[in-house]
Amino acid sequence: MQTPGLTHLNDKQLERLLTAVHRDLVACPLTPDQLMTAGLSDVYDRVGFLRGLDKPSVKAVLVAVLAERRRR
């Protein structure tokens, strides 16, 4: 089964996740417990493919997705 990627998250959710990663409110690789503790319970079950990535990789993915969306 193919995952939907980040298409089911809105920009505000992506920005909140990026901020949490940038401010070290969640450590990478991401875990569901960390996301829940950081107040990101609305995204924890939709970012599974980011869980194996290190901090620079998670930030790069989130920045790229937000940039692509804003480009449109």
Phi, psi and omega in degrees: 000132181272137179276151182283002182067221182260012184295336181270004176253138177275172183300320181298319178295317178297319179295319178297318179294315179300316178298316180298319179292313182299320182272007180061031174284337171229142179266157176249141004291145182294145173230153178303320181298317180296317181296318179296315180297326181278004179082022181250038182297338180283350181242347191302327182271002182245004182237030183304322182289345176275346188296335180269001185266153175279173186302311180300325180290317178298314179298318180298317180297312182296317179297318180296317180296314179297319179296318179296319180294322182284339180290333184287000000 
